[in-house]
Amino acid sequence: MRDIELYQQVLGLSKPWQVREVKLELDKQRVTVRIECDDDVIWGDPDTCERAHIHGWSKRQWRHLDTCQFETVLEAEVPSVKYGDGRVEEVAVPWAERYSRVSKQMEAFVIRVLQAASSVREAAELLGMGWEQVNRIMRRAVERGLLRREASEIEHLGIDEKSIARGHQYATVLNDLSGGRVWEVVEGRKQQDADGVWESLTKEQREGVKAIAMDMWPAFENSAVEALPNAKVVHDKFHISRHLNEAVDKVRKAEHRKLMAQGDETLKGTKYDWMRRHPDMRRSEAASFRELHKANLKTSRAWHLKETFGGFWDYSYAGAAEKFFKEWHGKAIRSQLEPLKAVARMLKSHLPELLNYLSHRITNAMSEGFNSLIQNIKANARGLPNFANFRIRILFHCAKLDMMPA
């Protein structure tokens, strides 16, 4: 009798549901808890409050939390009721969500395991459950979280691409920079793909966005300009830094080939020296770079131009920043370093978006952090050919959703 009372309280059951039997099967290491519903219950239509008639009964089972390492199963016959308009629906039970095969307590435990495990497969092995069942719980948790997510104001967004498979297959990731979370993920990175990501925002949210950080991919910029009427496009300074570093490396490679042809190994093994910043050239660790930088090298001039551009981000006033850029652009064009000249022309064509950083100091650094986490998700899953599953995993781990069952 005590075991019946125990499960009655643990499951939080009240009229018309009650535990009738607790069956222990030692050979199967299983506990079966049989729950019954009173026969004389009157069911009503939740919309009209009219009486509904019992249409039939279905025997159902739910996996529950283990009892002393014994697999625990809840078992009950659940009535289906027929409403006045002809609809037939199975009534909701208090211990599980509709159409679920696990109890709410078990589902909450599975979600916590998934949050700690490196992959769905690992979580399924730890829980002794099938991959498909655990994957359904993850998907249902994300859907529940998205339904609960409030349409609160978002001032700053970030949009970025992420490679999801070989063969130039990409996803577009929209990040809420204000809330530090991934907001939505869609397949592809073309403009029509990016257009789809804004559907996850309400009209009021889109109108409330003040700025959006992105790289210089035209598809993202064109889509954002159309969808976010009040938002300023801010080109990510770390993306621009990458362009400058690549330009310096192109200069280094070309110069290294010429020097090696003359038997000069000055630039051999120095690739990453030119990538680093050396804010204090007097420090001991910069000693070797000081000598390298003093040499009459094209790479040294390219590095100096790259480092000088960093001062652009320190300005507070657009006029002063624009004057700085004009001077820097002139030096880059006169440098006779084609890779730097190409970057200078590109930056000039996007100068308004660069200047927007002065009033909206946002970057895609958070997006890059999410990209690293997304890469780990993909690696741990050993590839995710199904984009829907890929999206679910990103939102599960990165969207800060309230996913627990009520």
PyMOL commands that set and color helices and strands:
alter all, ss='L'
color gray80, all
select helices_A, chain A and resi 2-10+104-116+120-127+131-148+191-200+203-208+218-227+237-261+271-275+284-294+298-314+318-334+338-349+351-358+365-380+387-398
alter helices_A, ss='H'
color red, helices_A
select strands_A, chain A and resi 17-25+30-37+43-44+51-67+70-82+88-90+156-165+169-176+181-187+211-214+232-235
alter strands_A, ss='S'
color yellow, strands_A
deselect
rebuild
show_as cartoon
